[in-house]
Amino acid sequence: MHSNYQPEEKSMTTLSDAFARNIWIGTMATVSTVTSLLLACATPFPSLAALAATNVSRRDGMVLMFVAWFAAQAVGFIVHGFPFEPASMVWPFALGTAAVGSLLAAEFARQSMASTHALLRAGGAYIGAFAGFKLGILLWVSLLDHGWAAFSADIMLRQFVRYGAIFAGMAAVQYALTRLGVRVASDRYARAASAA
C-alpha cells in the first residue's frame, strides 16, 4: 500500500522543485531587466552568470541566461526601437554567446574553489563570469573590428564595479526568496541528491 503512494509523492516533489526553479528564474530575469532599465545599462550577464553558477544547475543557469537575453532583446527592439537589420542582429547573437561563456567560466571558477568559503566561491564565480563575458565580447569585437572602446580601462573598471554591485543586490534577492521558502539546489547538491 505504501509503495502505491511513492510515485505520487515523488511527482509532487518534482513539481514543487520545478515551480521553485521557475519562480527563481523569472524573478532573477525580471530583476535583471528592471535594473537594466533603471540604470540605463546593458543586461548584467556576469552578475546573472555568477548567481546561477553558485545557486542552480547548469541547465537552469542556461535557461536564466536565455530568458534574460530574450528580455533584453525585446526591450531593445520594442522599447528602444533598435532597427531590424542584418547588421543589428549580429550583436544580440554575440551577447548571447558571451552570456553562455560567462556562465561556463563562472561555473569553472566556482568548481575550482569548491573547498573554500561560500563568499570566496561567490567572489571567484563573479570574477570568472566577468572575465568569461568580456573574453566572449572581445572575440566578437575582434571578428567585427568594432566596439574596441568598450575595453578601455575606465569602462572596464566601471562595469566590473557596477556588475559586482548588481550581483550583490541579486544575492540579496536570492536570500529573500530563500527566506520566503523558494529554495533551489545547485549542481553540487543536485548531484549529491541523485547519488543518494
N, C-alpha and C positions, 0 to 999 in steps of 0.2 A: 504494500500500500504506500509506504514511504517513497519507494522508487518512482511511483507514478507522479509524484509532485516535484521531483527534482528538475525535470526539463522545464517545467513552468517557472520555478524559482530562478533557474539559470537564465531563461529568456527575459524575465523581468529585470534581473541584474544587468544584463546586456543592454536592454532598453534604457535603463537608468543611466548607465555609463555613457551610452550614445547621446542621450539627452544632455548630460553634463558637458560632454565634449562640444556639442553643437552650441550650447549656451556660451561656453568659453570662447570658441572660435568667433561666434557672432559678436560677443562683447568686445573682444580684442580688435577685431576688424573695424567695428564701429568707433572705438576709442581712437584707433589709428587714423581713420578718415576725418573724424571731428578735429583731432589735433592738427592734422594737415591743413584743414580749412581755417582753423582759428589762428595758427601760427604762419599761415601762408607759406608753408614749406612742403617739400616733397614727402611722399609717404615714407615713414621711418622704418624701412625694411630691416636695417640692422637691429633696431630695437625689438621688432617683432620676431626676428630670427633668434636672437638671444633668449627671449622669453619662451619661445617654442622649444628651443633646444634644452632648456632647463625644466620644462614642465610637461610636455606632451610627447607622444610618439612622433616619429619622422613623418608618418602618413598624415597625422593631424597637423603637424607643422607645415607640410606641403599644402594642405587644404587652406590653412590660415594664410599662407603666402599668396595663394591663388585668389582667395576672397578679397584680401586687401589690395592685390594688384588690380583685380576687376573693378573694385570700388574706385580706385584711383583713376582708372581709365574712364569710367563712367563720369566721374566728376570733371575730368579734363575735357572730354569731348562734348558733354552735355552742358555743364555749368560754365566752363571757361571757353567753350567754343573752339577747341583745337580742330584744325582742318582735317577732313578725311582724305588725305593724300598719301601716296606710297611713301614719300619721304618722312611724313609724320608718324607712320606706322612702325618704323624701324626702332624708335626709342622705346615705345611700350614693350616690344619684344626684348630689347636689351635690358630694360629694367626687370622684366620677368625672369630672365636667365640669371641676372646678377642677384636677384632675391633668392633664387634657389641655391646659388653658390654661397650666399650669405648664411643660409640655414645649414648647409653641409659643413661650412667652416666653423660655425658656432658649435655644432654637434661634435666635430673633431676636437675642438678646444676643450669642451666640457668633458669628453671621454678621456682626454689625456690628463685631465686634472681630477679624475674620479676619486682619488683618495684625499683630496683637500677639503677644506671647509666650504660650506654651501655658498658663502659670499665670494670666496675666491673663484669657485666654479662659475658663478654668475658673471663675475668680472671678466674671467677668461673667455667665457662664451660671448660676452659683448665685444671684447677686443677681436676675437675671431670672426664674429659676424660683421663687424665694421670693415676689417681687412678683406674678408671674402667679398663683400659687396663692392668695395672700392676696386678690388682687382678685376671683378666682373665688368664694372663700368669702364675701367681702364682698357680692357681688351676691346670693347666696342668703340671707345674713343680712338684707339689705335687703328682699328679697321676702317672707321668712317673719317678719320682725321678731322674730327670736330668735337668740341667740348673740352679742350685742354684746360680752359680757365677753371674748371671745377676741381683741378688738382693743385691749385695754389695753396701755399702753407696756411694762410689765414682762413681760407674757405674750409680746408680740411679740418683745422682745429675747431672752427665754429661748428661744423657738422658733427664732429666727434663729441663735443660737449652737449650740443642740442639733442642728438640721438641718445646719448647717455642719460640725460635728464628725462627724456621720454621713456626710456627703458625703466628708470626708477619709478616713474609715475605708473607705468603699466604693471610693474611688480606690485605696487600698492593696490591697484585694481584687482590683480590676481589674489592678493591677500584678502581683500574684501569679499571676493567671490568664494574663497575657501571658507571664510567665516560664515557666509550665507549657506554653506553646505554644497557648493558646486566644486566637487573635487575631481581633478583629472590626474591620471597617472603618467609619469614619464616612461620612456622606453625601458629604462632600467627596471622600474617597478613592474611594468607590464610583462617583461621577460621573466622576472622572478615569479610573478603570479602564475604565468602559464607553465613554468617548470615545476611548480609545486603540485 
